[in-house]
Amino acid sequence: MKNKSEEIIKKHYEGYEEDIRFTKSKGTAVEFFTNMHYIKKFIKKGDKVLEIGTATGAYAIELAKQGFDVTAIDLVQYNIDVLNKKAQDIKNLTAEKGDALDLSKFAENSFDMVLCFGPLYHLYSKQERMQAINEAIRVCKKDGILMFAFLTYSSIVWADGILWQQIDKIQEYMDKDGRLQNRPENVFSGYFIEDFEMQFENLNTQHIVNVASDGLAYIFRDYIDALPENKYKMFLNWHLSTCERRDQQGLSAHMLYICKKT
């Protein structure tokens, strides 16, 4: 299945500073800090890792530097070019253009950990979403760990609707229950948490935990950036102690769904 939205995604990321997203501020770093915390919690020495939708390789490079054998793919060649330039001296990292909808270049049960941190932001039909999820599961080994990132509807409303004052445009494709139509022209797609979880019913996975990767850090990033280092660390400690709570997840900009292949 060819990704019908490739040109839209390519245009977005070639005009966006993805390479500095996690480093430009304390607020935007919360997502990376949290996701790495959970990767380290579940990864084991000697694990082979596949990152689908690696962007410019923040996670892939970090894991390769820690000694893991990492394969990374992204739909946007520009992102792969940036990654390969940064990682040219890292021998245990392979990065190439690839599509989450077609992982046929990889055999079944090839990887101990599969990270899908970007594709589900940009897949707009149920068929495409399930294709990406099933492909990730297929290439993961039995008892291997899978992590899927997704956006909440609420985060899109708060960010685009309130911060960027486009609530009138969002209202045009919102139903009475607050669900948004996931359309390519909007670039990003979202979920309610229960809708995301339902996709895994009857799949050969066992749910482990949901994580609010950054909570409201995106909305409050200016205030977080103003925190002195000692108070920032206090905030991060609180965030890690509460990010698995359901009441912290619904408004989180980025969510992480962690499961095991059975």
Secondary structure, 3 states (H helix, E strand, C coil): CCCCCHHHHHHHHHCCCHHHCCCCCHHHHHHHHHHHHHHHHHCCCCCEEEEECCCCCHHHHHHHHCCCEEEEEECCHHHHHHHHHHCCCCCCEEEEECECCECCCCCCCCEEEEEECCHHHCCCCHHHHHHHHHHHHHHEEEEEEEEEEEEEHHHHHHHHHHHCCCHHHHHCCECCCCCECCCHHHCCCCECHHHHHHCCCCCCEEEEEEEECCCCCCCCHHHHHCCCHHHHHHHHHHHHHHCCCHHHHCCCCEEEEEEEEC
